[in-house]
Amino acid sequence: MKKALVIALCLIMAVSVVFVGCGNTTNTEETTAPTETTLKFGSGVYVSAPATTDATEDKDGSGKLDVTVAAVTVDAEGKIVACALDTASNTVNFTADGKAVAKEEFKTKYEQGNDYNMVAYGGATKEWFEQADAFETLVAGKTLDEVKALVAEENKGNDEVVAAGCTIMINEFVAAIEKAYNAAAESAVTAADTLKVTAATEQTCTDATEDKDGSNKVATYVYAAAVNAEGKVVACASDCVEVSFTFTTAGASTLDTTKEVVSKKAQGADYGMVAYGGATKEWHEQAAAFDAACVGKTASEIATLVAEDGKGVADLQTAGCTIIVSGFVKAASKI
């Protein structure tokens, strides 16, 4: 009897140790939430050669420039995780008597949506924005070399691109993606964030006189960003492409179309704000200060960064951005 009692007590103690041990394991176990892998983020701008026509009695002269912007995220293996694309294709006019023609509105190809009319008047099966979407999806998972290999004859895509639903010319897409890929840097962006690219164009018109050519100047501000689920900017990059389409009092174009048009950011120190404008920081450095101010903000919050004179609010100027920011804000507010 005594032996049985001892055995019973031993069993109770053993069970207690097991339960206590389990209890301790549960209480001391730490649960760590999985962290999302961050990606490199980059943006690039490709500018086509400008095209012009002289004015005649029957038709206004014109100046045309295409600005294609790309944003990419890149993983540790060098593969593109996501891509966003758009093109600002801007045409402005001037008359046979040397008057610049103001344009009511500028929209990017993506913003035009169905109004771009590739289906209605071009015989296409998909609109431009749908074909751009198809190409964005296709390049995801590819390296830069694999993306460059997608270009076939006449600057269109190869069979893989066509099968994906993109039959337009893709050479400018690829050129912008290459610039974005090469500019990609470490960031806080993850695969859960959404890439967006936008553009806003400002126009300045000056009529020709006997002493000076007229000008129809367009400044296209581009903005690339990664936005989180709350609509806040995680990373971004701004740039601007500016060209003046000049002409005589007789409506003859005087722009040298053989000269390459380079974005302000790409010009770097050669833009000359420090050397010739008396600024303390170059244009690209001031643009970077604007971008830094955008991080953590929503589109509506970015819209508050501009003052009545077109320059930045006091905090932005203190941060090192003293240039006109109205164009930046117009583009960034579209995200």
N, C-alpha and C positions, 0 to 999 in steps of 0.2 A: 504493500500500500504506500509505504513511504517512498519506495523506488518510483512508483507511478506518479506520485506527486512531484518528485524532483524532475521527472521527464516532462511533465506538463508545464512546470514553471520555466524550464529551458526553452520549450517551444514558444511560450508567450513572449519571452525575452527576445528570441530570434525574430519573431514576427514584428515586434516593436522596433527592433533595429532596422529591419527592412523598410518599414513605413517612415521612420525618422529619416533614414538615408534618402528615401525618395522625396520626402518633404524638403530636405536641405538642398537637394539638387534643383528642385523647382524654384525655391526661393533665391538661390544664388545665381541661377542661370541668367545671363545677359542676352537680350535680343537686340541685334544690330540691324537696322533697316538697310537694305541694299542701296549702294550709291550708284547713280547713273554715270556712265562714262562720258567724259567731256570730249568735245571734238574741236578740230581746228576750224576757224571761220575766216572766209575771205571774200572780197568783192573785186570785180574787174569791170572796166569800161572799154569798149571797142568803138572807135569813131571811124566812120566811112569817109571816103574822099568827098568833099563837097561838090555839088553839081549846080551849074547856073545856066540860065538862058537870057538872052537880051530881050528887052521889050520891043514890041512892034505896034503899029497903029491898031492892030486887031486884037493883040493879046499882051497882057502884062508880062514883064520879065519875072524871073523867079530864082530863088536860091534854096537848095535842099541839102539837108544833112541828117544822117541816121546815127543815133547814139544807142548802142546796145549795152545793157547792164546785166551782169550775172552775179549771183551770190551762191556760194557753195559751202558745205560742211564736209570735212575730210577726216576719216578715221586714222588709227595708228598704222594701218596697213597701206595707207596712201590711196584708199578708195573713196570715191565721192559718196556720201551718205544721202545728201539731198541737194537740190539745185532749184534756183528760181531765176526766171528770165523775163526781160521786157525790152522793147525798142521804142525810143522816141524818134519818130520819123517826121521831122519838121520842115515844112515848105513855107516860105514867105515870098511876098511879091513887091514889085515896084513898077511904076507906070512909064510910059514912053516920054513923059515930060518931067521925069526925075522925082516923082513923089513916092515915098515909102507907104505901103499899104499895111495898115494895122489889122491884126487877126483877132477875132473875138475869143477864140479858145484853142488851146493845144491839148490834145489827148494822145497818150501812148497807144501803140497798137493793141496792147492788152486791154486798156481801158475802153477802147472802141467796141469791144465785144463783137456782137453780131453785125454792128454797123460798119465794120471793116469791109464787109460785103464780098468776101472771097467766095462764098457759096452762091450768093445771088447773082454776081456778075463775073466771077472768075471761073466758074465751073468746078470749084473744089467741093469735096465731100465734107470737109471740116473747116471751121473758121480758124483764123490765125491763132487766137488764144487757145483753142483746142489743140492745135498742132504744137504750139509751144509747150502746153501741158504734157503732151505725149512725149516730147523730146526730154523734158525734165525727168519724167518717170524712167525713160530708157537709160539715161546716163547714171542713175543711182546704182551703186554697186560696181562702177567701172573706175579704172585708173585713168589718169590724164591721157596716156598713150592710147588706151582703148577708145576714149572719146574722140581723139583726133583721127583715129582710123575710121570713124563713121562717115567722114566726108568723102563723097564720090565725085563723079564727073559733074561739071557745071555747078559746083558748090552745093549740090543737093546731097541728101543722105544716101547711104548704101541700102541694100535690100532690107537689112534689119531695121533701119530707120523708117523706111516706107511701110514696112509691115506693121510697125508700131503706130502708124497713123500720122506721120509727119512727112509731107511731100514738098514743103517749101525749102528754100535754100537755107542751109544751116551753118555756112562758113563763119558768119558773124557771131552766131551763138557760140560756136566752138572757140573762136578767138577771144570772146569775153570770158568764157569759162576758163580758158588757159590762164588769162591774167588773174582771175579770181583764185584759181588753184595755187598759182605761184605766190600769191599774196597771203594765202591762208596762214594764220598764226594761232597759237594756243588761246583758248577762250573758255568761258563758262557755259557755252552752248552745248546742249545735249540733243539726242535724237528726238526727244519729246517736243522740242521747240520748232516753230514754223518759220521758214525763210520767206521774206518778202522783199520785192524790189519795186521802187516807184520812181517817178520823174515828174518834175514841174518846170515849165518853160516860161521865162520872162522875156518880153520883147521891148526893144527901144528903137523908135523910128526917127530918122532925120532926113529931111528932103535935101536933094542936091542943089547946089548953087553954082554960079560961074567960077567961084573961087575954091569950092570944096565938094568932093563927091558926097552923095547921099549915102545913108546906111540903114539897113534893116537888120538890126543885131538881135540874135537870139542867144540866150543863156539858158542851157538845159541843166538843171540841178538834179542829180540822181542820188538815191538813198537806198542802201541795202541794209537789211536788219534781220536778226533772229528774234522772234517774239515768243514769250512763254504763254501758258494757258490763261494767264490773267491779263494778257494784252500788253505786258511790259517788255520793253526792249532789253535783251540780254547782251547783245553785241550789235554794233552797227558801223557803217562807213559811208561818208558823204563825198561827193565830187561834183565838179561843174565843167561843162564843155561850152565854150563861148566862141561864136564866130560872127563877124560883121559882113553881111553881103552888101558890098559897096557898088555904086552905080553913078553914071553921069547924068547930066540934065537931059540927055537924049535917051536915057533908059538903057544904056549899054553897061553890062556888068564889068567891073574892074577888079574883082576878087581873083587872086592867083590860086586857082584850084589845084595846082601841082604841089602847093605847100601843105605839109601834113598838119592837121588840126590835132593838138594834144590837150588832154584834159588839164585843168589847173593843178590837180593833185600830182599828176605825172610829171609836170614841169618842175616840181620841187623848188629848190632855191632859184632856179632860172626864171621863175615867175617875177622876181625882182621887187617884191614888196618891201623888203628890208633895204636892198641896195639903192632903189630909186624912189620908194614911196615913204621912207622914213618910219616904217613900221618896226616894231620890236620882234615880231614873229612873222614868218612866212605864211602864205596862204594855206598850205597844207597843214601847218602846225595849228593854225587857228581853226581849220575845219576839224582837226582831231580834238580840239577843245570842245567844239560843239557836239561832236559824237560822244565824248565822255559825259557831257551833261545830259544826253538823252538816255543813257543806261539807267534802267530802273523806272523809267517813265512810260506812260501810255501815250497814244497819239494826241489825246486831248491835253495832256500835260505838256507835251512838247510844243503844242501850239501857243502856249503862254510864254515861251522863251523870247519872243520877238517884241520889241518896243514900237512905239508909234513912228519913229524915224526909220524903221526897217533894220536897225541894229539890234543886238541882243540886249536883254534886260541887264541890270547892273551886275548881278551875280555871274552871268555869262561873260561879261566883259572883264570882270575881275579874274575869271578863270583863264583868260588869255584869248578870248575871241572878240575882237573889236570890229570886225568887218560886217558888212550888211548880211543879215541872216534870213531875210524874208523868203528867199528862194529855198534855202535849206528847210525852213519850217514848212513851206507849202508842200515840198516833196515828202518830208517825214510825217506830216500829219495824215497822209493817205494810208499809212499802214493800218 
